[in-house]
């Protein structure tokens, strides 16, 4: 009798648990290889200070550009 | 980011024909001071509101910061060559994959032999 009560309770408890990892843990779906990279123009900086001109992706045609996105300065991310 | 500095000469060819741009939503002065303190040899981009990251399809957090540690390799023609949605900065094999992607699309610098010819 006790087993008959436990099973529905257990099923109910499991239904409250998220089916998978939180959305933030899923790999983001970025643009695909082969597409043209969207151009951008943003303020830039180096170890020598803030740049006078913005950093523009199209300025670097002819070179390989590696864009490394990260969470926040002075953190592991 | 310190790992990128440590790998700069090898994976990123010391900046020869390869431009590394580290992008976050931090303001320019915060990036500049961090780069100075850590002697990072590469460029930083201040992506307010993470609009650039969003243009590449990346998620943006509620506070406007970049939602993923992603790496995108753009070839010399401006075409996306490689996308790594979650770059594993502490995994050595991740740099091997990245280096291979960079080598695939980067023109070789002029080859000069030991005898100068």
N, CA and C atoms of all chains as a GROMACS GRO file, in nm:
protein
  582
    1UNK      N    1   0.085  -0.121   0.000
    1UNK     CA    2   0.000   0.000   0.000
    1UNK      C    3   0.088   0.125   0.000
    2UNK      N    4   0.193   0.119   0.082
    2UNK     CA    5   0.283   0.233   0.091
    2UNK      C    6   0.348   0.258  -0.044
    3UNK      N    7   0.385   0.147  -0.117
    3UNK     CA    8   0.450   0.162  -0.248
    3UNK      C    9   0.357   0.231  -0.346
    4UNK      N   10   0.225   0.204  -0.338
    4UNK     CA   11   0.131   0.267  -0.429
    4UNK      C   12   0.123   0.417  -0.407
    5UNK      N   13   0.148   0.461  -0.285
    5UNK     CA   14   0.144   0.604  -0.257
    5UNK      C   15   0.274   0.671  -0.298
    6UNK      N   16   0.386   0.598  -0.283
    6UNK     CA   17   0.517   0.658  -0.309
    6UNK      C   18   0.536   0.688  -0.456
    7UNK      N   19   0.493   0.596  -0.541
    7UNK     CA   20   0.518   0.614  -0.685
    7UNK      C   21   0.453   0.740  -0.741
    8UNK      N   22   0.325   0.765  -0.715
    8UNK     CA   23   0.266   0.890  -0.767
    8UNK      C   24   0.333   1.013  -0.709
    9UNK      N   25   0.370   1.007  -0.581
    9UNK     CA   26   0.437   1.122  -0.520
    9UNK      C   27   0.571   1.146  -0.588
   10UNK      N   28   0.642   1.040  -0.617
   10UNK     CA   29   0.772   1.051  -0.682
   10UNK      C   30   0.756   1.108  -0.823
   11UNK      N   31   0.655   1.059  -0.894
   11UNK     CA   32   0.631   1.109  -1.030
   11UNK      C   33   0.599   1.258  -1.027
   12UNK      N   34   0.522   1.297  -0.928
   12UNK     CA   35   0.486   1.438  -0.915
   12UNK      C   36   0.607   1.525  -0.886
   13UNK      N   37   0.694   1.473  -0.802
   13UNK     CA   38   0.815   1.549  -0.766
   13UNK      C   39   0.905   1.564  -0.887
   14UNK      N   40   0.919   1.457  -0.965
   14UNK     CA   41   1.005   1.464  -1.084
   14UNK      C   42   0.950   1.561  -1.187
   15UNK      N   43   0.819   1.574  -1.192
   15UNK     CA   44   0.759   1.665  -1.289
   15UNK      C   45   0.794   1.810  -1.261
   16UNK      N   46   0.833   1.838  -1.136
   16UNK     CA   47   0.868   1.975  -1.100
   16UNK      C   48   1.013   2.007  -1.132
   17UNK      N   49   1.093   1.904  -1.161
   17UNK     CA   50   1.236   1.925  -1.189
   17UNK      C   51   1.251   1.963  -1.336
   18UNK      N   52   1.326   2.066  -1.368
   18UNK     CA   53   1.347   2.105  -1.509
   18UNK      C   54   1.400   1.988  -1.591
   19UNK      N   55   1.353   1.976  -1.713
   19UNK     CA   56   1.387   1.859  -1.795
   19UNK      C   57   1.535   1.856  -1.832
   20UNK      N   58   1.597   1.968  -1.841
   20UNK     CA   59   1.736   1.967  -1.883
   20UNK      C   60   1.811   2.082  -1.818
   21UNK      N   61   1.929   2.103  -1.862
   21UNK     CA   62   2.007   2.214  -1.805
   21UNK      C   63   1.941   2.348  -1.835
   22UNK      N   64   1.972   2.447  -1.752
   22UNK     CA   65   1.916   2.580  -1.773
   22UNK      C   66   1.963   2.633  -1.908
   23UNK      N   67   1.882   2.720  -1.969
   23UNK     CA   68   1.913   2.772  -2.101
   23UNK      C   69   2.050   2.835  -2.108
   24UNK      N   70   2.092   2.897  -1.996
   24UNK     CA   71   2.220   2.964  -1.998
   24UNK      C   72   2.334   2.866  -2.015
   25UNK      N   73   2.314   2.736  -1.987
   25UNK     CA   74   2.420   2.639  -1.996
   25UNK      C   75   2.430   2.582  -2.137
   26UNK      N   76   2.330   2.601  -2.223
   26UNK     CA   77   2.335   2.548  -2.357
   26UNK      C   78   2.434   2.630  -2.437
   27UNK      N   79   2.501   2.561  -2.538
   27UNK     CA   80   2.593   2.634  -2.623
   27UNK      C   81   2.514   2.732  -2.707
   28UNK      N   82   2.558   2.858  -2.713
   28UNK     CA   83   2.486   2.955  -2.796
   28UNK      C   84   2.496   2.918  -2.943
   29UNK      N   85   2.394   2.952  -3.019
   29UNK     CA   86   2.393   2.923  -3.162
   29UNK      C   87   2.434   3.048  -3.238
   30UNK      N   88   2.561   3.055  -3.268
   30UNK     CA   89   2.613   3.171  -3.335
   30UNK      C   90   2.603   3.154  -3.487
   31UNK      N   91   2.653   3.253  -3.558
   31UNK     CA   92   2.651   3.249  -3.704
   31UNK      C   93   2.728   3.127  -3.754
   32UNK      N   94   2.701   3.090  -3.878
   32UNK     CA   95   2.762   2.969  -3.932
   32UNK      C   96   2.886   3.002  -4.015
   33UNK      N   97   2.977   2.907  -4.019
   33UNK     CA   98   3.095   2.922  -4.104
   33UNK      C   99   3.050   2.932  -4.249
   34UNK      N  100   3.122   3.016  -4.324
   34UNK     CA  101   3.086   3.037  -4.464
   34UNK      C  102   3.013   3.167  -4.487
   35UNK      N  103   2.943   3.214  -4.385
   35UNK     CA  104   2.871   3.341  -4.397
   35UNK      C  105   2.969   3.458  -4.387
   36UNK      N  106   2.929   3.571  -4.444
   36UNK     CA  107   3.009   3.692  -4.427
   36UNK      C  108   2.991   3.740  -4.283
   37UNK      N  109   3.100   3.776  -4.219
   37UNK     CA  110   3.092   3.825  -4.082
   37UNK      C  111   3.028   3.963  -4.081
   38UNK      N  112   2.934   3.987  -3.990
   38UNK     CA  113   2.875   4.121  -3.982
   38UNK      C  114   2.982   4.223  -3.943
   39UNK      N  115   2.985   4.334  -4.013
   39UNK     CA  116   3.082   4.437  -3.981
   39UNK      C  117   3.040   4.507  -3.852
   40UNK      N  118   3.137   4.566  -3.786
   40UNK     CA  119   3.106   4.642  -3.666
   40UNK      C  120   3.211   4.751  -3.647
   41UNK      N  121   3.175   4.849  -3.566
   41UNK     CA  122   3.266   4.958  -3.533
   41UNK      C  123   3.242   4.993  -3.387
   42UNK      N  124   3.340   4.963  -3.302
   42UNK     CA  125   3.323   4.983  -3.158
   42UNK      C  126   3.448   5.049  -3.100
   43UNK      N  127   3.432   5.117  -2.987
   43UNK     CA  128   3.550   5.176  -2.922
   43UNK      C  129   3.651   5.067  -2.889
   44UNK      N  130   3.778   5.103  -2.901
   44UNK     CA  131   3.882   5.006  -2.876
   44UNK      C  132   3.983   5.053  -2.773
   45UNK      N  133   4.064   4.959  -2.730
   45UNK     CA  134   4.167   4.990  -2.631
   45UNK      C  135   4.280   4.889  -2.644
   46UNK      N  136   4.397   4.929  -2.602
   46UNK     CA  137   4.511   4.840  -2.591
   46UNK      C  138   4.579   4.869  -2.457
   47UNK      N  139   4.690   4.802  -2.433
   47UNK     CA  140   4.765   4.827  -2.310
   47UNK      C  141   4.822   4.969  -2.307
   48UNK      N  142   4.820   5.036  -2.423
   48UNK     CA  143   4.873   5.173  -2.431
   48UNK      C  144   4.764   5.278  -2.408
   49UNK      N  145   4.638   5.233  -2.396
   49UNK     CA  146   4.530   5.326  -2.370
   49UNK      C  147   4.414   5.309  -2.465
   50UNK      N  148   4.319   5.401  -2.451
   50UNK     CA  149   4.200   5.398  -2.538
   50UNK      C  150   4.239   5.444  -2.678
   51UNK      N  151   4.190   5.375  -2.778
   51UNK     CA  152   4.223   5.410  -2.916
   51UNK      C  153   4.147   5.534  -2.961
   52UNK      N  154   4.214   5.615  -3.042
   52UNK     CA  155   4.150   5.737  -3.093
   52UNK      C  156   4.042   5.704  -3.196
   53UNK      N  157   4.065   5.596  -3.272
   53UNK     CA  158   3.969   5.554  -3.374
   53UNK      C  159   3.901   5.426  -3.330
   54UNK      N  160   3.776   5.405  -3.373
   54UNK     CA  161   3.709   5.281  -3.336
   54UNK      C  162   3.772   5.160  -3.403
   55UNK      N  163   3.748   5.046  -3.344
   55UNK     CA  164   3.791   4.920  -3.402
   55UNK      C  165   3.682   4.874  -3.499
   56UNK      N  166   3.720   4.863  -3.625
   56UNK     CA  167   3.622   4.828  -3.729
   56UNK      C  168   3.668   4.700  -3.796
   57UNK      N  169   3.582   4.600  -3.800
   57UNK     CA  170   3.621   4.470  -3.855
   57UNK      C  171   3.668   4.482  -4.000
   58UNK      N  172   3.600   4.561  -4.079
   58UNK     CA  173   3.635   4.572  -4.220
   58UNK      C  174   3.772   4.635  -4.243
   59UNK      N  175   3.826   4.702  -4.144
   59UNK     CA  176   3.960   4.760  -4.156
   59UNK      C  177   4.068   4.652  -4.163
   60UNK      N  178   4.031   4.530  -4.126
   60UNK     CA  179   4.130   4.423  -4.117
   60UNK      C  180   4.117   4.321  -4.230
   61UNK      N  181   4.052   4.364  -4.342
   61UNK     CA  182   4.049   4.277  -4.459
   61UNK      C  183   4.193   4.249  -4.504
   62UNK      N  184   4.216   4.124  -4.541
   62UNK     CA  185   4.350   4.085  -4.580
   62UNK      C  186   4.424   4.015  -4.467
   63UNK      N  187   4.367   4.021  -4.347
   63UNK     CA  188   4.425   3.951  -4.231
   63UNK      C  189   4.319   3.860  -4.170
   64UNK      N  190   4.366   3.761  -4.100
   64UNK     CA  191   4.275   3.676  -4.024
   64UNK      C  192   4.240   3.749  -3.894
   65UNK      N  193   4.113   3.752  -3.861
   65UNK     CA  194   4.070   3.817  -3.738
   65UNK      C  195   4.009   3.712  -3.646
   66UNK      N  196   4.053   3.713  -3.523
   66UNK     CA  197   3.997   3.623  -3.422
   66UNK      C  198   3.921   3.710  -3.321
   67UNK      N  199   3.791   3.689  -3.314
   67UNK     CA  200   3.707   3.762  -3.218
   67UNK      C  201   3.687   3.673  -3.096
   68UNK      N  202   3.735   3.718  -2.983
   68UNK     CA  203   3.724   3.641  -2.859
   68UNK      C  204   3.630   3.715  -2.765
   69UNK      N  205   3.507   3.669  -2.757
   69UNK     CA  206   3.408   3.732  -2.670
   69UNK      C  207   3.424   3.678  -2.528
   70UNK      N  208   3.415   3.767  -2.430
   70UNK     CA  209   3.427   3.724  -2.292
   70UNK      C  210   3.332   3.802  -2.204
   71UNK      N  211   3.309   3.750  -2.082
   71UNK     CA  212   3.204   3.803  -1.995
   71UNK      C  213   3.239   3.940  -1.938
   72UNK      N  214   3.353   3.950  -1.876
   72UNK     CA  215   3.384   4.073  -1.803
   72UNK      C  216   3.532   4.084  -1.778
   73UNK      N  217   3.583   4.207  -1.782
   73UNK     CA  218   3.725   4.231  -1.754
   73UNK      C  219   3.758   4.190  -1.611
   74UNK      N  220   3.883   4.148  -1.595
   74UNK     CA  221   3.938   4.111  -1.464
   74UNK      C  222   3.863   3.994  -1.401
   75UNK      N  223   3.803   3.909  -1.486
   75UNK     CA  224   3.741   3.787  -1.435
   75UNK      C  225   3.794   3.670  -1.515
   76UNK      N  226   3.764   3.551  -1.471
   76UNK     CA  227   3.811   3.434  -1.545
   76UNK      C  228   3.740   3.423  -1.677
   77UNK      N  229   3.622   3.485  -1.690
   77UNK     CA  230   3.542   3.474  -1.812
   77UNK      C  231   3.584   3.578  -1.914
   78UNK      N  232   4.169   3.550  -2.049
   78UNK     CA  233   4.244   3.640  -2.136
   78UNK      C  234   4.394   3.622  -2.117
   79UNK      N  235   4.434   3.583  -1.995
   79UNK     CA  236   4.578   3.564  -1.974
   79UNK      C  237   4.629   3.448  -2.058
   80UNK      N  238   4.545   3.348  -2.079
   80UNK     CA  239   4.586   3.235  -2.163
   80UNK      C  240   4.608   3.282  -2.307
   81UNK      N  241   4.527   3.374  -2.354
   81UNK     CA  242   4.548   3.427  -2.489
   81UNK      C  243   4.683   3.497  -2.497
   82UNK      N  244   4.718   3.569  -2.393
   82UNK     CA  245   4.849   3.635  -2.390
   82UNK      C  246   4.960   3.532  -2.396
   83UNK      N  247   4.944   3.426  -2.317
   83UNK     CA  248   5.048   3.322  -2.312
   83UNK      C  249   5.060   3.248  -2.446
   84UNK      N  250   4.949   3.240  -2.519
   84UNK     CA  251   4.949   3.168  -2.646
   84UNK      C  252   4.969   3.263  -2.765
   85UNK      N  253   4.992   3.390  -2.739
   85UNK     CA  254   4.990   3.489  -2.846
   85UNK      C  255   5.093   3.461  -2.954
   86UNK      N  256   5.213   3.427  -2.914
   86UNK     CA  257   5.320   3.404  -3.011
   86UNK      C  258   5.294   3.280  -3.095
   87UNK      N  259   5.235   3.178  -3.035
   87UNK     CA  260   5.217   3.052  -3.108
   87UNK      C  261   5.084   3.048  -3.181
   88UNK      N  262   4.976   3.045  -3.109
   88UNK     CA  263   4.844   3.031  -3.171
   88UNK      C  264   4.810   3.150  -3.260
   89UNK      N  265   4.843   3.270  -3.214
   89UNK     CA  266   4.806   3.391  -3.287
   89UNK      C  267   4.923   3.449  -3.366
   90UNK      N  268   5.030   3.370  -3.380
   90UNK     CA  269   5.144   3.406  -3.466
   90UNK      C  270   5.204   3.540  -3.430
   91UNK      N  271   5.192   3.577  -3.302
   91UNK     CA  272   5.252   3.703  -3.260
   91UNK      C  273   5.191   3.824  -3.328
   92UNK      N  274   5.072   3.810  -3.383
   92UNK     CA  275   5.006   3.922  -3.449
   92UNK      C  276   5.042   3.939  -3.595
   93UNK      N  277   5.121   3.847  -3.653
   93UNK     CA  278   5.158   3.856  -3.794
   93UNK      C  279   5.045   3.798  -3.879
   94UNK      N  280   4.978   3.883  -3.953
   94UNK     CA  281   4.864   3.845  -4.037
   94UNK      C  282   4.745   3.794  -3.958
   95UNK      N  283   4.753   3.800  -3.826
   95UNK     CA  284   4.642   3.758  -3.740
   95UNK      C  285   4.614   3.870  -3.640
   96UNK      N  286   4.489   3.911  -3.634
   96UNK     CA  287   4.449   4.016  -3.540
   96UNK      C  288   4.354   3.956  -3.438
   97UNK      N  289   4.394   3.960  -3.312
   97UNK     CA  290   4.308   3.911  -3.204
   97UNK      C  291   4.237   4.031  -3.142
   98UNK      N  292   4.104   4.026  -3.140
   98UNK     CA  293   4.025   4.131  -3.079
   98UNK      C  294   3.940   4.068  -2.969
   99UNK      N  295   3.970   4.102  -2.846
   99UNK     CA  296   3.894   4.052  -2.732
   99UNK      C  297   3.779   4.150  -2.704
  100UNK      N  298   3.657   4.100  -2.700
  100UNK     CA  299   3.540   4.186  -2.694
  100UNK      C  300   3.452   4.154  -2.573
  101UNK      N  301   3.417   4.257  -2.499
  101UNK     CA  302   3.322   4.244  -2.389
  101UNK      C  303   3.240   4.372  -2.382
  102UNK      N  304   3.146   4.376  -2.289
  102UNK     CA  305   3.063   4.496  -2.275
  102UNK      C  306   3.125   4.598  -2.179
  103UNK      N  307   3.246   4.571  -2.132
  103UNK     CA  308   3.312   4.666  -2.042
  103UNK      C  309   3.343   4.797  -2.114
  104UNK      N  310   3.342   4.910  -2.043
  104UNK     CA  311   3.378   5.038  -2.106
  104UNK      C  312   3.525   5.040  -2.145
  105UNK      N  313   3.561   5.126  -2.241
  105UNK     CA  314   3.698   5.128  -2.293
  105UNK      C  315   3.804   5.152  -2.185
  106UNK      N  316   3.774   5.238  -2.089
  106UNK     CA  317   3.878   5.268  -1.990
  106UNK      C  318   3.906   5.147  -1.901
  107UNK      N  319   3.803   5.068  -1.872
  107UNK     CA  320   3.823   4.947  -1.793
  107UNK      C  321   3.908   4.847  -1.870
  108UNK      N  322   3.884   4.836  -2.000
  108UNK     CA  323   3.963   4.744  -2.082
  108UNK      C  324   4.107   4.791  -2.093
  109UNK      N  325   4.125   4.920  -2.112
  109UNK     CA  326   4.261   4.975  -2.126
  109UNK      C  327   4.343   4.953  -1.998
  110UNK      N  328   4.282   4.979  -1.884
  110UNK     CA  329   4.357   4.964  -1.758
  110UNK      C  330   4.390   4.818  -1.732
  111UNK      N  331   4.299   4.729  -1.764
  111UNK     CA  332   4.324   4.586  -1.747
  111UNK      C  333   4.436   4.541  -1.842
  112UNK      N  334   4.428   4.585  -1.967
  112UNK     CA  335   4.531   4.549  -2.065
  112UNK      C  336   4.668   4.599  -2.021
  113UNK      N  337   4.672   4.719  -1.965
  113UNK     CA  338   4.799   4.774  -1.917
  113UNK      C  339   4.852   4.693  -1.799
  114UNK      N  340   4.765   4.664  -1.704
  114UNK     CA  341   4.807   4.592  -1.583
  114UNK      C  342   4.857   4.451  -1.616
  115UNK      N  343   4.794   4.386  -1.714
  115UNK     CA  344   4.830   4.249  -1.747
  115UNK      C  345   4.923   4.240  -1.868
  116UNK      N  346   4.952   4.358  -1.928
  116UNK     CA  347   5.040   4.362  -2.046
  116UNK      C  348   4.988   4.272  -2.158
  117UNK      N  349   4.858   4.284  -2.184
  117UNK     CA  350   4.801   4.207  -2.295
  117UNK      C  351   4.847   4.271  -2.427
  118UNK      N  352   4.898   4.192  -2.519
  118UNK     CA  353   4.951   4.248  -2.643
  118UNK      C  354   4.849   4.268  -2.753
  119UNK      N  355   4.723   4.239  -2.728
  119UNK     CA  356   4.624   4.241  -2.835
  119UNK      C  357   4.520   4.350  -2.814
  120UNK      N  358   4.433   4.364  -2.913
  120UNK     CA  359   4.329   4.466  -2.913
  120UNK      C  360   4.210   4.426  -2.826
  121UNK      N  361   4.143   4.527  -2.772
  121UNK     CA  362   4.017   4.505  -2.702
  121UNK      C  363   3.909   4.590  -2.768
  122UNK      N  364   3.788   4.538  -2.770
  122UNK     CA  365   3.673   4.612  -2.821
  122UNK      C  366   3.567   4.624  -2.714
  123UNK      N  367   3.513   4.746  -2.700
  123UNK     CA  368   3.410   4.771  -2.600
  123UNK      C  369   3.273   4.761  -2.667
  124UNK      N  370   3.203   4.654  -2.640
  124UNK     CA  371   3.077   4.623  -2.704
  124UNK      C  372   2.961   4.655  -2.608
  125UNK      N  373   2.928   4.784  -2.598
  125UNK     CA  374   2.824   4.826  -2.506
  125UNK      C  375   2.691   4.758  -2.538
  126UNK      N  376   2.633   4.696  -2.437
  126UNK     CA  377   2.507   4.625  -2.458
  126UNK      C  378   2.522   4.496  -2.535
  127UNK      N  379   2.646   4.459  -2.566
  127UNK     CA  380   2.675   4.335  -2.641
  127UNK      C  381   2.603   4.328  -2.775
  128UNK      N  382   2.590   4.442  -2.841
  128UNK     CA  383   2.520   4.443  -2.970
  128UNK      C  384   2.600   4.370  -3.078
  129UNK      N  385   2.734   4.378  -3.070
  129UNK     CA  386   2.814   4.305  -3.169
  129UNK      C  387   2.798   4.156  -3.148
  130UNK      N  388   2.806   4.114  -3.023
  130UNK     CA  389   2.789   3.971  -2.994
  130UNK      C  390   2.653   3.924  -3.042
  131UNK      N  391   2.552   4.006  -3.021
  131UNK     CA  392   2.417   3.971  -3.067
  131UNK      C  393   2.411   3.962  -3.218
  132UNK      N  394   2.488   4.047  -3.288
  132UNK     CA  395   2.486   4.043  -3.435
  132UNK      C  396   2.548   3.915  -3.488
  133UNK      N  397   2.631   3.852  -3.405
  133UNK     CA  398   2.690   3.723  -3.441
  133UNK      C  399   2.603   3.607  -3.391
  134UNK      N  400   2.486   3.640  -3.339
  134UNK     CA  401   2.392   3.538  -3.294
  134UNK      C  402   2.407   3.500  -3.149
  135UNK      N  403   2.493   3.569  -3.076
  135UNK     CA  404   2.518   3.531  -2.938
  135UNK      C  405   2.411   3.584  -2.843
  136UNK      N  406   2.385   3.511  -2.734
  136UNK     CA  407   2.287   3.557  -2.636
  136UNK      C  408   2.344   3.669  -2.550
  137UNK      N  409   2.256   3.757  -2.507
  137UNK     CA  410   2.297   3.868  -2.422
  137UNK      C  411   2.230   3.852  -2.286
  138UNK      N  412   2.308   3.868  -2.180
  138UNK     CA  413   2.254   3.854  -2.045
  138UNK      C  414   2.165   3.973  -2.012
  139UNK      N  415   2.088   3.956  -1.907
  139UNK     CA  416   1.996   4.063  -1.865
  139UNK      C  417   2.069   4.194  -1.835
  140UNK      N  418   2.192   4.184  -1.786
  140UNK     CA  419   2.268   4.306  -1.754
  140UNK      C  420   2.341   4.362  -1.876
  141UNK      N  421   2.316   4.304  -1.994
  141UNK     CA  422   2.376   4.355  -2.117
  141UNK      C  423   2.514   4.300  -2.148
  142UNK      N  424   2.562   4.210  -2.068
  142UNK     CA  425   2.695   4.154  -2.091
  142UNK      C  426   2.687   4.034  -2.186
  143UNK      N  427   2.803   4.004  -2.242
  143UNK     CA  428   2.813   3.890  -2.333
  143UNK      C  429   2.771   3.762  -2.261
  144UNK      N  430   2.691   3.680  -2.331
  144UNK     CA  431   2.636   3.561  -2.266
  144UNK      C  432   2.712   3.432  -2.292
  145UNK      N  433   2.830   3.441  -2.354
  145UNK     CA  434   2.905   3.319  -2.378
  145UNK      C  435   3.048   3.350  -2.413
  146UNK      N  436   3.139   3.262  -2.372
  146UNK     CA  437   3.280   3.279  -2.403
  146UNK      C  438   3.304   3.217  -2.540
  147UNK      N  439   3.270   3.292  -2.645
  147UNK     CA  440   3.274   3.240  -2.781
  147UNK      C  441   3.391   3.296  -2.859
  148UNK      N  442   3.436   3.218  -2.956
  148UNK     CA  443   3.544   3.262  -3.044
  148UNK      C  444   3.498   3.245  -3.188
  149UNK      N  445   3.520   3.348  -3.268
  149UNK     CA  446   3.486   3.345  -3.410
  149UNK      C  447   3.612   3.381  -3.488
  150UNK      N  448   3.646   3.296  -3.585
  150UNK     CA  449   3.761   3.323  -3.672
  150UNK      C  450   3.708   3.374  -3.806
  151UNK      N  451   3.754   3.491  -3.846
  151UNK     CA  452   3.712   3.553  -3.972
  151UNK      C  453   3.831   3.550  -4.068
  152UNK      N  454   3.810   3.497  -4.188
  152UNK     CA  455   3.922   3.485  -4.282
  152UNK      C  456   3.953   3.620  -4.348
  153UNK      N  457   4.063   3.628  -4.422
  153UNK     CA  458   4.103   3.756  -4.481
  153UNK      C  459   4.002   3.817  -4.578
  154UNK      N  460   3.907   3.737  -4.627
  154UNK     CA  461   3.803   3.791  -4.715
  154UNK      C  462   3.681   3.838  -4.637
  155UNK      N  463   3.685   3.826  -4.506
  155UNK     CA  464   3.573   3.870  -4.424
  155UNK      C  465   3.468   3.764  -4.402
  156UNK      N  466   3.499   3.642  -4.438
  156UNK     CA  467   3.404   3.533  -4.424
  156UNK      C  468   3.433   3.455  -4.294
  157UNK      N  469   3.328   3.410  -4.229
  157UNK     CA  470   3.346   3.333  -4.106
  157UNK      C  471   3.405   3.197  -4.139
  158UNK      N  472   3.520   3.168  -4.078
  158UNK     CA  473   3.590   3.043  -4.105
  158UNK      C  474   3.565   2.939  -3.997
  159UNK      N  475   3.547   2.984  -3.875
  159UNK     CA  476   3.531   2.890  -3.764
  159UNK      C  477   3.452   2.958  -3.654
  160UNK      N  478   3.362   2.881  -3.593
  160UNK     CA  479   3.284   2.932  -3.479
  160UNK      C  480   3.299   2.834  -3.364
  161UNK      N  481   3.344   2.883  -3.252
  161UNK     CA  482   3.354   2.801  -3.131
  161UNK      C  483   3.261   2.864  -3.027
  162UNK      N  484   3.140   2.810  -3.012
  162UNK     CA  485   3.041   2.877  -2.925
  162UNK      C  486   3.084   2.887  -2.779
  163UNK      N  487   3.150   2.782  -2.730
  163UNK     CA  488   3.197   2.784  -2.590
  163UNK      C  489   3.344   2.746  -2.588
  164UNK      N  490   3.430   2.847  -2.593
  164UNK     CA  491   3.574   2.821  -2.598
  164UNK      C  492   3.622   2.782  -2.459
  165UNK      N  493   3.689   2.668  -2.451
  165UNK     CA  494   3.734   2.616  -2.323
  165UNK      C  495   3.875   2.667  -2.295
  166UNK      N  496   3.882   2.785  -2.234
  166UNK     CA  497   4.008   2.855  -2.217
  166UNK      C  498   4.112   2.776  -2.139
  167UNK      N  499   4.069   2.690  -2.047
  167UNK     CA  500   4.165   2.617  -1.964
  167UNK      C  501   4.199   2.481  -2.023
  168UNK      N  502   4.142   2.448  -2.138
  168UNK     CA  503   4.167   2.318  -2.201
  168UNK      C  504   4.274   2.334  -2.309
  169UNK      N  505   4.392   2.273  -2.294
  169UNK     CA  506   4.498   2.288  -2.394
  169UNK      C  507   4.456   2.245  -2.535
  170UNK      N  508   4.371   2.144  -2.544
  170UNK     CA  509   4.330   2.098  -2.676
  170UNK      C  510   4.247   2.204  -2.749
  171UNK      N  511   4.182   2.292  -2.673
  171UNK     CA  512   4.102   2.397  -2.736
  171UNK      C  513   4.192   2.488  -2.820
  172UNK      N  514   4.314   2.512  -2.774
  172UNK     CA  515   4.406   2.598  -2.847
  172UNK      C  516   4.459   2.529  -2.972
  173UNK      N  517   4.468   2.396  -2.967
  173UNK     CA  518   4.510   2.322  -3.086
  173UNK      C  519   4.406   2.337  -3.196
  174UNK      N  520   4.280   2.326  -3.157
  174UNK     CA  521   4.172   2.342  -3.256
  174UNK      C  522   4.170   2.483  -3.312
  175UNK      N  523   4.187   2.580  -3.224
  175UNK     CA  524   4.186   2.720  -3.268
  175UNK      C  525   4.304   2.747  -3.359
  176UNK      N  526   4.421   2.697  -3.322
  176UNK     CA  527   4.540   2.718  -3.404
  176UNK      C  528   4.522   2.657  -3.542
  177UNK      N  529   4.460   2.540  -3.548
  177UNK     CA  530   4.437   2.474  -3.676
  177UNK      C  531   4.344   2.557  -3.763
  178UNK      N  532   4.242   2.614  -3.703
  178UNK     CA  533   4.148   2.698  -3.777
  178UNK      C  534   4.217   2.822  -3.830
  179UNK      N  535   4.301   2.882  -3.748
  179UNK     CA  536   4.374   3.002  -3.791
  179UNK      C  537   4.472   2.968  -3.903
  180UNK      N  538   4.544   2.857  -3.886
  180UNK     CA  539   4.641   2.817  -3.988
  180UNK      C  540   4.574   2.789  -4.122
  181UNK      N  541   4.454   2.738  -4.116
  181UNK     CA  542   4.381   2.701  -4.238
  181UNK      C  543   4.355   2.822  -4.327
  182UNK      N  544   4.333   2.938  -4.268
  182UNK     CA  545   4.290   3.054  -4.347
  182UNK      C  546   4.393   3.165  -4.353
  183UNK      N  547   4.501   3.154  -4.276
  183UNK     CA  548   4.596   3.264  -4.270
  183UNK      C  549   4.706   3.243  -4.373
  184UNK      N  550   4.733   3.344  -4.456
  184UNK     CA  551   4.842   3.331  -4.552
  184UNK      C  552   4.973   3.315  -4.478
  185UNK      N  553   5.062   3.230  -4.533
  185UNK     CA  554   5.191   3.212  -4.470
  185UNK      C  555   5.274   3.338  -4.489
  186UNK      N  556   5.344   3.383  -4.385
  186UNK     CA  557   5.437   3.494  -4.404
  186UNK      C  558   5.547   3.449  -4.498
  187UNK      N  559   5.615   3.545  -4.560
  187UNK     CA  560   5.718   3.510  -4.657
  187UNK      C  561   5.819   3.419  -4.590
  188UNK      N  562   5.847   3.306  -4.652
  188UNK     CA  563   5.934   3.207  -4.592
  188UNK      C  564   6.079   3.248  -4.615
  189UNK      N  565   6.151   3.265  -4.507
  189UNK     CA  566   6.293   3.301  -4.516
  189UNK      C  567   6.373   3.191  -4.452
  190UNK      N  568   6.462   3.126  -4.528
  190UNK     CA  569   6.539   3.015  -4.473
  190UNK      C  570   6.648   3.062  -4.379
  191UNK      N  571   6.714   2.964  -4.322
  191UNK     CA  572   6.818   2.995  -4.224
  191UNK      C  573   6.934   3.071  -4.288
  192UNK      N  574   6.955   3.048  -4.419
  192UNK     CA  575   7.062   3.117  -4.488
  192UNK      C  576   7.019   3.251  -4.546
  193UNK      N  577   6.898   3.290  -4.517
  193UNK     CA  578   6.847   3.419  -4.563
  193UNK      C  579   6.789   3.416  -4.703
  194UNK      N  580   6.783   3.300  -4.770
  194UNK     CA  581   6.728   3.291  -4.905
  194UNK      C  582   6.584   3.236  -4.907
   0.00000   0.00000   0.00000
